[in-house]
Amino acid sequence: MVIVDLAANETLRQICNQKDVNADMAVINPNRLIEEWIDDDVDVILYDRIMNSEVAAGSYLVRNTDYSKNFLRLWASYDVKVPNSFHGTDNGALQDLSVYDACVRSALGGRKKWTAQVSILRKGTSWVRDSWLTNSMWSSRDFMLHGWKLSTLDAQVFALWSLPLSSYEFNMLTCSTEDAGYNWHYKDTFIRSDEEIESMINEAIKSSHQTYLNDLGKIAGYL
């Protein structure tokens, strides 16, 4: 594993300046591995967000191939193409407004995989999800949680979250050893059964699907 730390490398900061690093996600369950989501049939793996019709832009898996490199270059080129308005920064290259999202997803139909190119994982099946969907509670099926912003920690705002860990301290020296798992000190009240978390996520998926249907009904107004 190679750690790229922009804060510790002045040269990297200058030649690889990043505006859209998604730094508000973390591993909640080190007993799972990212390799579980690798698909040898495709070069790029994206996933559907649970809360809406977006294809998530915050995290993705990319194989080192010519197709992947071209995909990333095309995506990065949208940095100068997105409008001077609300667009979700890097997400603006994958979708725009919710009605447009719904229209495109309807046109794609149920297809989620294009062999040798791209796969889009269905809602609730990816390696990461929004923490606030389950009030920061998690189960053994989870791997990573998203939305851990200091600005929303225990705040009365949208997407608020609470820290499910009892300690902020991580011993980085043990991360590559068999003792790495001891860095995670959990608050028991946030650990729930797989069934309970799955039920909460399924309710969020149902709500998202209803919003999708409502957005489909608005398409005619844009034609």
C-alpha positions as CSV (number, residue, x, y, z in Angstrom):
1,M,0.0,0.0,0.0
2,V,1.2,3.5,-0.9
3,I,0.1,6.4,1.3
4,V,-0.2,9.7,-0.6
5,D,0.0,12.5,2.0
6,L,-0.3,15.9,0.4
7,A,0.1,17.7,3.7
8,A,3.5,16.1,4.1
9,N,4.8,16.6,0.6
10,E,5.3,20.1,-0.8
11,T,6.0,18.8,-4.3
12,L,2.8,16.8,-4.5
13,R,0.8,19.7,-3.2
14,Q,2.0,21.8,-6.1
15,I,1.7,19.3,-8.9
16,C,-1.4,17.4,-7.7
17,N,-3.5,20.0,-6.0
18,Q,-6.9,18.6,-5.0
19,K,-10.2,20.5,-4.5
20,D,-12.5,17.5,-4.3
21,V,-10.8,14.9,-2.0
22,N,-13.6,13.1,-0.2
23,A,-12.1,13.1,3.3
24,D,-15.3,12.5,5.4
25,M,-15.4,8.7,5.2
26,A,-13.7,6.1,7.4
27,V,-13.4,2.4,7.9
28,I,-15.8,1.4,10.7
29,N,-15.3,-2.4,10.4
30,P,-11.7,-3.5,9.7
31,N,-12.9,-7.1,9.5
32,R,-14.0,-6.5,5.9
33,L,-11.7,-5.9,3.0
34,I,-12.1,-3.6,-0.1
35,E,-11.1,-6.6,-2.2
36,E,-14.6,-8.0,-1.6
37,W,-15.9,-5.5,-4.1
38,I,-13.4,-5.9,-6.9
39,D,-14.9,-7.3,-10.1
40,D,-12.5,-8.7,-12.6
41,D,-15.0,-8.2,-15.4
42,V,-14.8,-4.4,-15.4
43,D,-12.3,-1.6,-15.1
44,V,-14.3,1.0,-13.2
45,I,-16.7,0.3,-10.3
46,L,-19.1,3.0,-9.2
47,Y,-22.1,2.7,-6.9
48,D,-25.6,4.2,-6.5
49,R,-26.2,6.5,-3.5
50,I,-29.0,5.3,-1.3
51,M,-30.6,8.7,-0.7
52,N,-31.2,9.8,-4.3
53,S,-30.7,8.9,-8.0
54,E,-27.0,9.9,-8.0
55,V,-24.1,7.8,-9.1
56,A,-21.7,8.5,-6.2
57,A,-18.5,10.4,-7.0
58,G,-16.9,10.3,-3.6
59,S,-15.4,6.8,-3.8
60,Y,-14.8,4.4,-6.7
61,L,-12.5,1.5,-7.7
62,V,-10.4,1.8,-10.8
63,R,-8.2,-0.7,-12.5
64,N,-5.0,0.5,-14.1
65,T,-6.0,0.3,-17.8
66,D,-6.2,2.6,-20.8
67,Y,-10.0,2.6,-20.5
68,S,-9.8,3.7,-16.9
69,K,-7.3,6.4,-17.6
70,N,-9.4,7.9,-20.3
71,F,-12.5,7.7,-18.1
72,L,-10.7,9.6,-15.3
73,R,-9.3,12.2,-17.7
74,L,-12.7,12.8,-19.2
75,W,-14.3,13.1,-15.8
76,A,-11.5,15.5,-14.6
77,S,-12.1,17.7,-17.6
78,Y,-15.5,18.6,-16.3
79,D,-13.8,20.7,-13.6
80,V,-13.9,23.5,-16.1
81,K,-17.3,22.6,-17.6
82,V,-19.7,22.6,-14.6
83,P,-21.9,25.7,-14.4
84,N,-21.3,28.5,-12.0
85,S,-24.1,27.4,-9.7
86,F,-25.0,24.5,-7.4
87,H,-23.6,21.3,-9.0
88,G,-22.0,19.1,-6.3
89,T,-18.4,19.7,-7.7
90,D,-17.1,16.4,-9.0
91,N,-20.6,14.9,-8.9
92,G,-21.5,17.4,-11.6
93,A,-19.7,15.4,-14.1
94,L,-21.8,12.3,-13.4
95,Q,-25.2,14.0,-13.1
96,D,-26.8,17.4,-12.8
97,L,-30.3,17.9,-11.4
98,S,-32.5,15.3,-9.8
99,V,-35.0,15.3,-12.6
100,Y,-32.2,14.8,-15.1
101,D,-30.8,12.0,-12.9
102,A,-34.2,10.3,-13.0
103,C,-34.5,10.7,-16.8
104,V,-31.0,9.2,-17.4
105,R,-31.6,6.3,-15.0
106,S,-34.9,5.5,-16.7
107,A,-33.2,5.5,-20.1
108,L,-30.5,3.1,-18.8
109,G,-33.1,0.8,-17.4
110,G,-32.0,-1.9,-15.1
111,R,-28.6,-2.3,-16.6
112,K,-25.8,-2.0,-14.1
113,K,-22.8,-3.5,-15.8
114,W,-21.0,-3.0,-19.1
115,T,-18.4,-5.8,-19.5
116,A,-14.8,-4.6,-19.7
117,Q,-15.9,-1.1,-18.9
118,V,-18.1,0.0,-15.9
119,S,-20.2,-1.5,-13.2
120,I,-22.6,0.5,-11.0
121,L,-23.4,-1.3,-7.7
122,R,-27.0,-1.2,-6.6
123,K,-28.1,0.8,-3.6
124,G,-27.0,-0.7,-0.3
125,T,-24.5,-3.1,-1.9
126,S,-21.3,-1.0,-2.0
127,W,-18.3,-0.7,0.3
128,V,-19.5,2.6,1.8
129,R,-22.8,4.3,2.7
130,D,-23.9,7.5,4.4
131,S,-23.7,7.2,8.2
132,W,-26.7,9.4,8.9
133,L,-29.1,7.0,7.1
134,T,-29.0,4.8,10.2
135,N,-28.3,7.4,12.9
136,S,-24.6,6.4,12.9
137,M,-25.5,2.9,13.9
138,W,-23.8,0.0,12.0
139,S,-23.5,-3.7,11.7
140,S,-21.0,-6.4,10.7
141,R,-22.0,-6.0,7.1
142,D,-20.7,-2.4,6.9
143,F,-17.2,-1.6,5.9
144,M,-16.9,2.2,5.5
145,L,-19.2,5.1,6.6
146,H,-19.5,8.4,4.8
147,G,-20.5,11.8,6.1
148,W,-18.1,12.2,9.0
149,K,-17.7,16.0,8.8
150,L,-16.8,18.0,11.9
151,S,-19.3,20.6,10.9
152,T,-22.2,18.1,11.2
153,L,-20.9,16.1,14.2
154,D,-23.7,16.1,16.8
155,A,-25.1,19.3,15.2
156,Q,-28.7,20.0,14.5
157,V,-28.3,20.0,10.8
158,F,-29.1,17.7,7.8
159,A,-26.9,14.6,7.7
160,L,-25.9,15.0,11.4
161,W,-23.9,12.1,12.9
162,S,-22.4,10.9,16.1
163,L,-19.1,9.2,16.6
164,P,-19.6,5.5,17.1
165,L,-16.0,5.2,18.4
166,S,-15.1,5.8,22.0
167,S,-11.6,7.1,21.1
168,Y,-10.0,9.3,18.5
169,E,-6.6,7.8,19.1
170,F,-5.1,5.5,16.4
171,N,-1.6,4.0,16.7
172,M,-0.5,4.2,13.1
173,L,2.5,2.0,13.8
174,T,0.3,-1.0,14.2
175,C,-1.8,-0.5,11.0
176,S,0.3,-3.0,9.1
177,T,0.4,-5.5,11.9
178,E,-1.9,-8.2,13.2
179,D,-2.8,-5.8,16.1
180,A,-4.3,-3.2,13.7
181,G,-7.9,-4.1,14.8
182,Y,-7.2,-2.9,18.3
183,N,-7.3,0.7,17.1
184,W,-11.1,0.5,16.9
185,H,-12.7,1.1,20.2
186,Y,-16.5,1.0,19.8
187,K,-19.5,2.5,21.6
188,D,-21.7,-0.6,22.1
189,T,-24.9,1.4,21.7
190,F,-24.1,2.0,18.0
191,I,-23.6,-1.7,17.1
192,R,-26.7,-3.3,15.8
193,S,-27.8,-6.5,14.1
194,D,-27.5,-7.0,10.4
195,E,-31.2,-7.3,10.2
196,E,-31.9,-4.0,12.0
197,I,-29.5,-2.0,9.8
198,E,-30.8,-3.7,6.7
199,S,-34.3,-2.7,7.6
200,M,-33.4,0.9,8.0
201,I,-31.5,1.0,4.8
202,N,-34.4,-0.7,2.9
203,E,-36.7,2.0,4.2
204,A,-34.3,4.7,2.9
205,I,-34.2,2.9,-0.5
206,K,-38.0,2.8,-0.7
207,S,-38.2,6.5,0.0
208,S,-35.5,7.2,-2.6
209,H,-37.4,5.2,-5.2
210,Q,-40.6,7.2,-4.5
211,T,-38.7,10.4,-5.1
212,Y,-37.3,8.9,-8.3
213,L,-40.9,8.2,-9.5
214,N,-42.0,11.7,-8.6
215,D,-39.0,13.1,-10.5
216,L,-40.0,11.0,-13.6
217,G,-43.4,12.6,-13.5
218,K,-41.7,16.1,-13.9
219,I,-39.8,15.2,-17.0
220,A,-42.6,16.3,-19.4
221,G,-42.4,19.8,-18.0
222,Y,-38.8,20.1,-19.4
223,L,-39.7,18.9,-22.9
